[in-house]
């Protein structure tokens, strides 16, 4: 079974991004190279938050949330007409 590990190849050595695999010595490895455009770009959290502000709509009060939950429960438990 194949397992994937991420590393950066630099000066003839692999530098593991996460903890290195256990017992890798004298084992066959397969290498695939990621395209540079596939590399994850750093996230500017301030910009991300400003772009998503308001996407969830307005804030609800606890009373509004309780009312919505009660309405949903009533819909699930009501007797449906069997016509």
The first five atom37 places (N, CA, C, CB, O) and aatype in JSON, in Angstrom:
{
  "aatype": [20, 20, 20, 20, 20, 20, 20, 20, 20, 20, 20, 20, 20, 20, 20, 20, 20, 20, 20, 20, 20, 20, 20, 20, 20, 20, 20, 20, 20, 20, 20, 20, 20, 20, 20, 20, 20, 20, 20, 20, 20, 20, 20, 20, 20, 20, 20, 20, 20, 20, 20, 20, 20, 20, 20, 20, 20, 20, 20, 20, 20, 20, 20, 20, 20, 20, 20, 20, 20, 20, 20, 20, 20, 20, 20, 20, 20, 20, 20, 20, 20, 20, 20],
  "atom_mask": [
    [1, 1, 1, 1, 1],
    [1, 1, 1, 1, 1],
    [1, 1, 1, 1, 1],
    [1, 1, 1, 1, 1],
    [1, 1, 1, 1, 1],
    [1, 1, 1, 1, 1],
    [1, 1, 1, 1, 1],
    [1, 1, 1, 1, 1],
    [1, 1, 1, 1, 1],
    [1, 1, 1, 1, 1],
    [1, 1, 1, 1, 1],
    [1, 1, 1, 1, 1],
    [1, 1, 1, 1, 1],
    [1, 1, 1, 1, 1],
    [1, 1, 1, 1, 1],
    [1, 1, 1, 1, 1],
    [1, 1, 1, 1, 1],
    [1, 1, 1, 1, 1],
    [1, 1, 1, 1, 1],
    [1, 1, 1, 1, 1],
    [1, 1, 1, 1, 1],
    [1, 1, 1, 1, 1],
    [1, 1, 1, 1, 1],
    [1, 1, 1, 1, 1],
    [1, 1, 1, 1, 1],
    [1, 1, 1, 1, 1],
    [1, 1, 1, 1, 1],
    [1, 1, 1, 1, 1],
    [1, 1, 1, 1, 1],
    [1, 1, 1, 1, 1],
    [1, 1, 1, 1, 1],
    [1, 1, 1, 1, 1],
    [1, 1, 1, 1, 1],
    [1, 1, 1, 1, 1],
    [1, 1, 1, 1, 1],
    [1, 1, 1, 1, 1],
    [1, 1, 1, 1, 1],
    [1, 1, 1, 1, 1],
    [1, 1, 1, 1, 1],
    [1, 1, 1, 1, 1],
    [1, 1, 1, 1, 1],
    [1, 1, 1, 1, 1],
    [1, 1, 1, 1, 1],
    [1, 1, 1, 1, 1],
    [1, 1, 1, 1, 1],
    [1, 1, 1, 1, 1],
    [1, 1, 1, 1, 1],
    [1, 1, 1, 1, 1],
    [1, 1, 1, 1, 1],
    [1, 1, 1, 1, 1],
    [1, 1, 1, 1, 1],
    [1, 1, 1, 1, 1],
    [1, 1, 1, 1, 1],
    [1, 1, 1, 1, 1],
    [1, 1, 1, 1, 1],
    [1, 1, 1, 1, 1],
    [1, 1, 1, 1, 1],
    [1, 1, 1, 1, 1],
    [1, 1, 1, 1, 1],
    [1, 1, 1, 1, 1],
    [1, 1, 1, 1, 1],
    [1, 1, 1, 1, 1],
    [1, 1, 1, 1, 1],
    [1, 1, 1, 1, 1],
    [1, 1, 1, 1, 1],
    [1, 1, 1, 1, 1],
    [1, 1, 1, 1, 1],
    [1, 1, 1, 1, 1],
    [1, 1, 1, 1, 1],
    [1, 1, 1, 1, 1],
    [1, 1, 1, 1, 1],
    [1, 1, 1, 1, 1],
    [1, 1, 1, 1, 1],
    [1, 1, 1, 1, 1],
    [1, 1, 1, 1, 1],
    [1, 1, 1, 1, 1],
    [1, 1, 1, 1, 1],
    [1, 1, 1, 1, 1],
    [1, 1, 1, 1, 1],
    [1, 1, 1, 1, 1],
    [1, 1, 1, 1, 1],
    [1, 1, 1, 1, 1],
    [1, 1, 1, 1, 1]
  ],
  "atom_positions": [
    [[0.85, -1.17, 0.0], [0.0, 0.0, 0.0], [0.89, 1.24, 0.0], [-0.96, 0.0, 1.22], [1.88, 1.31, 0.74]],
    [[0.54, 2.2, -0.82], [1.32, 3.43, -0.91], [0.86, 4.43, 0.15], [1.2, 4.05, -2.3], [-0.33, 4.56, 0.44]],
    [[1.82, 5.11, 0.72], [1.53, 6.19, 1.65], [2.21, 7.43, 1.13], [2.01, 5.86, 3.11], [3.3, 7.35, 0.54]],
    [[1.59, 8.58, 1.33], [2.15, 9.82, 0.83], [2.71, 10.66, 1.96], [1.1, 10.62, 0.06], [2.12, 10.76, 3.04]],
    [[3.87, 11.25, 1.71], [4.51, 12.15, 2.65], [4.96, 13.36, 1.85], [5.71, 11.47, 3.4], [5.32, 13.23, 0.68]],
    [[4.95, 14.52, 2.45], [5.38, 15.72, 1.76], [6.76, 16.15, 2.25], [4.37, 16.86, 1.96], [7.05, 16.14, 3.44]],
    [[7.58, 16.52, 1.28], [8.92, 16.99, 1.59], [9.33, 18.01, 0.53], [9.93, 15.81, 1.66], [8.74, 18.07, -0.55]],
    [[10.33, 18.78, 0.86], [10.92, 19.71, -0.1], [12.32, 19.2, -0.4], [10.95, 21.2, 0.46], [13.11, 18.93, 0.5]],
    [[12.62, 19.08, -1.68], [13.93, 18.61, -2.12], [14.85, 19.81, -2.25], [13.83, 17.84, -3.47], [14.58, 20.73, -3.02]],
    [[15.93, 19.8, -1.49], [16.85, 20.94, -1.5], [18.27, 20.42, -1.31], [16.47, 21.98, -0.38], [18.57, 19.71, -0.36]],
    [[19.14, 20.81, -2.24], [20.55, 20.42, -2.18], [20.74, 18.91, -2.02], [21.24, 21.13, -1.02], [21.57, 18.44, -1.24]],
    [[19.95, 18.15, -2.78], [20.11, 16.69, -2.78], [19.5, 15.98, -1.59], [21.54, 16.37, -2.83], [19.71, 14.77, -1.43]],
    [[18.76, 16.68, -0.75], [18.15, 16.05, 0.42], [16.67, 16.37, 0.5], [18.85, 16.5, 1.71], [16.21, 17.41, 0.02]],
    [[15.94, 15.46, 1.1], [14.52, 15.7, 1.35], [14.36, 16.31, 2.74], [13.7, 14.39, 1.23], [14.87, 15.77, 3.73]],
    [[13.67, 17.41, 2.8], [13.37, 18.06, 4.08], [11.88, 17.86, 4.33], [13.78, 19.6, 4.07], [11.05, 18.47, 3.65]],
    [[11.54, 17.03, 5.29], [10.14, 16.64, 5.53], [9.35, 17.82, 6.07], [10.07, 15.46, 6.51], [9.81, 18.54, 6.96]],
    [[8.16, 18.0, 5.53], [7.28, 19.08, 5.97], [6.59, 18.69, 7.27], [6.24, 19.42, 4.87], [6.44, 19.5, 8.18]],
    [[6.18, 17.46, 7.34], [5.53, 16.92, 8.54], [6.49, 15.89, 9.13], [4.11, 16.29, 8.22], [7.57, 15.68, 8.58]],
    [[6.13, 15.24, 10.21], [7.04, 14.21, 10.74], [7.41, 13.21, 9.64], [6.4, 13.48, 11.95], [6.54, 12.77, 8.88]],
    [[8.68, 12.84, 9.56], [9.11, 11.93, 8.5], [8.54, 10.53, 8.69], [10.63, 11.86, 8.45], [8.15, 10.15, 9.8]],
    [[8.48, 9.77, 7.6], [7.99, 8.4, 7.73], [8.94, 7.57, 8.59], [7.84, 7.76, 6.34], [10.13, 7.85, 8.68]],
    [[8.38, 6.57, 9.22], [9.17, 5.7, 10.09], [9.79, 4.58, 9.23], [8.28, 5.09, 11.25], [9.15, 4.1, 8.29]],
    [[10.97, 4.18, 9.54], [11.65, 3.05, 8.89], [11.68, 3.2, 7.37], [10.96, 1.75, 9.26], [11.2, 2.33, 6.65]],
    [[12.24, 4.29, 6.89], [12.31, 4.52, 5.45], [13.62, 4.02, 4.85], [12.14, 6.01, 5.15], [13.73, 3.9, 3.63]],
    [[14.6, 3.73, 5.67], [15.92, 3.33, 5.2], [15.82, 2.05, 4.35], [16.87, 3.11, 6.39], [15.14, 1.1, 4.72]],
    [[16.52, 2.05, 3.21], [16.58, 0.9, 2.29], [15.22, 0.51, 1.73], [17.19, -0.29, 2.99], [14.97, -0.67, 1.47]],
    [[14.35, 1.47, 1.54], [13.04, 1.18, 0.93], [12.94, 1.9, -0.39], [11.88, 1.61, 1.88], [13.53, 2.96, -0.59]],
    [[12.18, 1.32, -1.28], [11.94, 1.95, -2.58], [10.99, 3.12, -2.4], [11.36, 0.92, -3.6], [10.01, 3.02, -1.66]],
    [[11.26, 4.22, -3.06], [10.4, 5.4, -2.98], [10.01, 5.81, -4.39], [11.11, 6.56, -2.24], [10.73, 5.56, -5.36]],
    [[8.87, 6.45, -4.51], [8.4, 7.02, -5.77], [8.27, 8.51, -5.55], [7.04, 6.38, -6.24], [7.75, 8.94, -4.52]],
    [[8.73, 9.3, -6.5], [8.72, 10.74, -6.34], [7.84, 11.35, -7.42], [10.15, 11.33, -6.4], [7.97, 11.02, -8.6]],
    [[6.95, 12.22, -7.03], [6.18, 13.01, -7.99], [6.35, 14.47, -7.61], [4.65, 12.59, -8.01], [6.37, 14.82, -6.43]],
    [[6.47, 15.3, -8.61], [6.74, 16.71, -8.36], [5.46, 17.52, -8.57], [7.86, 17.23, -9.29], [4.74, 17.33, -9.55]],
    [[5.2, 18.42, -7.64], [4.05, 19.32, -7.75], [4.45, 20.51, -8.6], [3.55, 19.79, -6.34], [5.58, 20.99, -8.52]],
    [[3.52, 20.98, -9.43], [3.76, 22.2, -10.19], [3.82, 23.37, -9.23], [2.66, 22.42, -11.27], [3.17, 23.36, -8.19]],
    [[4.6, 24.37, -9.59], [4.72, 25.53, -8.71], [3.39, 26.22, -8.5], [5.72, 26.53, -9.29], [3.14, 26.72, -7.4]],
    [[2.52, 26.25, -9.52], [1.23, 26.91, -9.34], [0.29, 26.11, -8.42], [0.56, 27.12, -10.7], [-0.71, 26.64, -7.94]],
    [[0.62, 24.84, -8.19], [-0.17, 24.02, -7.27], [0.22, 24.24, -5.81], [-0.02, 22.55, -7.63], [-0.48, 23.79, -4.91]],
    [[1.32, 24.92, -5.59], [1.79, 25.13, -4.23], [0.81, 26.02, -3.48], [3.2, 25.76, -4.22], [0.33, 27.02, -4.02]],
    [[0.51, 25.68, -2.23], [-0.39, 26.53, -1.46], [0.21, 27.9, -1.23], [-0.73, 25.88, -0.12], [1.4, 28.04, -0.92]],
    [[-0.61, 28.9, -1.38], [-0.17, 30.27, -1.18], [-0.51, 30.7, 0.25], [-0.81, 31.24, -2.22], [-1.53, 30.26, 0.79]],
    [[0.32, 31.53, 0.86], [0.01, 31.98, 2.21], [-1.31, 32.75, 2.24], [1.15, 32.85, 2.77], [-1.63, 33.49, 1.31]],
    [[-2.06, 32.56, 3.31], [-3.36, 33.2, 3.44], [-3.22, 34.45, 4.3], [-4.39, 32.23, 4.05], [-2.65, 34.41, 5.39]],
    [[-3.75, 35.54, 3.8], [-3.81, 36.77, 4.59], [-5.13, 36.72, 5.34], [-3.69, 38.07, 3.68], [-6.18, 37.02, 4.77]],
    [[-5.09, 36.36, 6.61], [-6.31, 36.14, 7.39], [-7.15, 37.4, 7.51], [-5.96, 35.62, 8.78], [-8.38, 37.32, 7.54]],
    [[-6.51, 38.56, 7.58], [-7.26, 39.81, 7.67], [-8.08, 40.04, 6.41], [-6.31, 41.0, 7.91], [-9.25, 40.43, 6.48]],
    [[-7.47, 39.79, 5.25], [-8.18, 39.96, 3.99], [-9.31, 38.93, 3.87], [-7.21, 39.84, 2.81], [-10.4, 39.27, 3.42]],
    [[-9.03, 37.7, 4.26], [-10.05, 36.65, 4.2], [-11.26, 37.0, 5.05], [-9.46, 35.31, 4.65], [-12.4, 36.85, 4.61]],
    [[-11.02, 37.46, 6.26], [-12.12, 37.83, 7.15], [-12.91, 39.02, 6.61], [-11.6, 38.15, 8.54], [-14.14, 39.05, 6.72]],
    [[-12.22, 39.99, 6.03], [-12.93, 41.15, 5.48], [-13.76, 40.76, 4.27], [-11.93, 42.25, 5.11], [-14.83, 41.32, 4.05]],
    [[-13.29, 39.8, 3.47], [-14.04, 39.35, 2.29], [-15.27, 38.54, 2.67], [-13.14, 38.53, 1.38], [-16.26, 38.53, 1.93]],
    [[-15.23, 37.86, 3.8], [-16.35, 37.0, 4.21], [-17.29, 37.66, 5.21], [-15.82, 35.72, 4.8], [-18.31, 37.08, 5.58]],
    [[-16.97, 38.87, 5.64], [-17.8, 39.56, 6.63], [-19.23, 39.68, 6.1], [-17.22, 40.96, 6.96], [-19.45, 40.14, 4.98]],
    [[-20.18, 39.28, 6.9], [-21.59, 39.39, 6.53], [-22.13, 38.22, 5.73], [-21.8, 40.64, 5.76], [-23.32, 38.18, 5.41]],
    [[-21.28, 37.25, 5.38], [-21.73, 36.14, 4.55], [-22.72, 35.23, 5.27], [-20.54, 35.34, 4.07], [-23.49, 34.52, 4.62]],
    [[-22.71, 35.24, 6.57], [-23.64, 34.41, 7.33], [-24.93, 35.15, 7.65], [-22.99, 33.94, 8.61], [-25.8, 34.6, 8.33]],
    [[-25.06, 36.36, 7.18], [-26.28, 37.12, 7.45], [-26.18, 37.81, 8.79], [-27.5, 36.21, 7.42], [-25.12, 37.91, 9.4]],
    [[-27.31, 38.28, 9.23], [-27.31, 39.02, 10.49], [-27.23, 38.05, 11.67], [-28.57, 39.89, 10.6], [-27.56, 36.87, 11.55]],
    [[-26.79, 38.56, 12.78], [-26.72, 37.74, 13.99], [-28.1, 37.57, 14.57], [-25.77, 38.37, 15.03], [-28.93, 38.47, 14.51]],
    [[-28.34, 36.41, 15.13], [-29.63, 36.11, 15.74], [-29.48, 36.14, 17.26], [-30.18, 34.74, 15.25], [-28.42, 35.82, 17.8]],
    [[-30.56, 36.51, 17.92], [-30.56, 36.46, 19.38], [-30.83, 35.03, 19.81], [-31.62, 37.44, 19.98], [-31.28, 34.21, 19.02]],
    [[-30.55, 34.73, 21.06], [-30.82, 33.39, 21.59], [-32.3, 33.06, 21.49], [-30.36, 33.3, 23.06], [-32.66, 31.92, 21.2]],
    [[-33.15, 34.05, 21.71], [-34.59, 33.82, 21.62], [-35.0, 33.43, 20.19], [-35.36, 35.07, 22.07], [-35.82, 32.53, 20.0]],
    [[-34.41, 34.11, 19.2], [-34.71, 33.78, 17.81], [-34.23, 32.37, 17.44], [-34.07, 34.81, 16.87], [-34.91, 31.64, 16.73]],
    [[-33.06, 32.02, 17.94], [-32.53, 30.68, 17.69], [-33.43, 29.63, 18.32], [-31.08, 30.55, 18.23], [-33.75, 28.63, 17.69]],
    [[-33.84, 29.86, 19.58], [-34.73, 28.92, 20.27], [-36.06, 28.76, 19.53], [-35.0, 29.38, 21.71], [-36.58, 27.65, 19.41]],
    [[-36.6, 29.87, 19.02], [-37.86, 29.83, 18.27], [-37.68, 29.02, 16.99], [-38.34, 31.25, 17.93], [-38.55, 28.2, 16.66]],
    [[-36.59, 29.22, 16.27], [-36.32, 28.46, 15.05], [-36.19, 26.97, 15.34], [-35.05, 28.97, 14.37], [-36.75, 26.15, 14.61]],
    [[-35.48, 26.62, 16.39], [-35.31, 25.21, 16.76], [-36.65, 24.6, 17.11], [-34.32, 25.05, 17.94], [-36.96, 23.48, 16.7]],
    [[-37.45, 25.32, 17.87], [-38.77, 24.82, 18.25], [-39.64, 24.59, 17.01], [-39.47, 25.81, 19.21], [-40.34, 23.58, 16.92]],
    [[-39.59, 25.51, 16.06], [-40.37, 25.37, 14.82], [-39.91, 24.15, 14.03], [-40.23, 26.64, 13.95], [-40.74, 23.39, 13.52]],
    [[-38.61, 23.95, 13.94], [-38.07, 22.78, 13.22], [-38.51, 21.48, 13.88], [-36.54, 22.85, 13.14], [-38.89, 20.53, 13.2]],
    [[-38.45, 21.44, 15.21], [-38.87, 20.23, 15.93], [-40.34, 19.95, 15.69], [-38.59, 20.37, 17.44], [-40.73, 18.8, 15.5]],
    [[-41.17, 20.99, 15.71], [-42.6, 20.82, 15.46], [-42.85, 20.25, 14.07], [-43.34, 22.15, 15.63], [-43.72, 19.39, 13.9]],
    [[-42.09, 20.71, 13.09], [-42.25, 20.2, 11.72], [-41.88, 18.73, 11.63], [-41.4, 21.01, 10.75], [-42.51, 17.98, 10.89]],
    [[-40.88, 18.3, 12.37], [-40.45, 16.91, 12.33], [-41.4, 15.99, 13.07], [-39.06, 16.77, 12.9], [-41.54, 14.82, 12.71]],
    [[-42.05, 16.5, 14.1], [-42.88, 15.63, 14.93], [-44.37, 15.7, 14.61], [-42.68, 15.97, 16.37], [-45.15, 14.94, 15.17]],
    [[-44.78, 16.59, 13.72], [-46.21, 16.72, 13.45], [-46.7, 15.52, 12.65], [-46.51, 18.02, 12.69], [-45.94, 14.87, 11.94]],
    [[-47.97, 15.24, 12.79], [-48.6, 14.14, 12.07], [-48.91, 14.6, 10.65], [-49.9, 13.65, 12.79], [-49.58, 15.61, 10.45]],
    [[-48.43, 13.86, 9.7], [-48.65, 14.21, 8.29], [-49.97, 13.61, 7.83], [-47.47, 13.71, 7.4], [-50.34, 12.51, 8.24]],
    [[-50.67, 14.33, 6.98], [-51.92, 13.82, 6.41], [-51.6, 12.65, 5.51], [-52.67, 14.93, 5.62], [-50.69, 12.72, 4.69]],
    [[-52.36, 11.58, 5.66], [-52.15, 10.41, 4.81], [-53.34, 10.3, 3.86], [-51.98, 9.09, 5.66], [-54.28, 9.54, 4.1]],
    [[-53.29, 11.06, 2.8], [-54.39, 11.06, 1.84], [-54.07, 10.22, 0.65], [-54.72, 12.45, 1.41], [-54.88, 10.1, -0.26]]
  ]
}
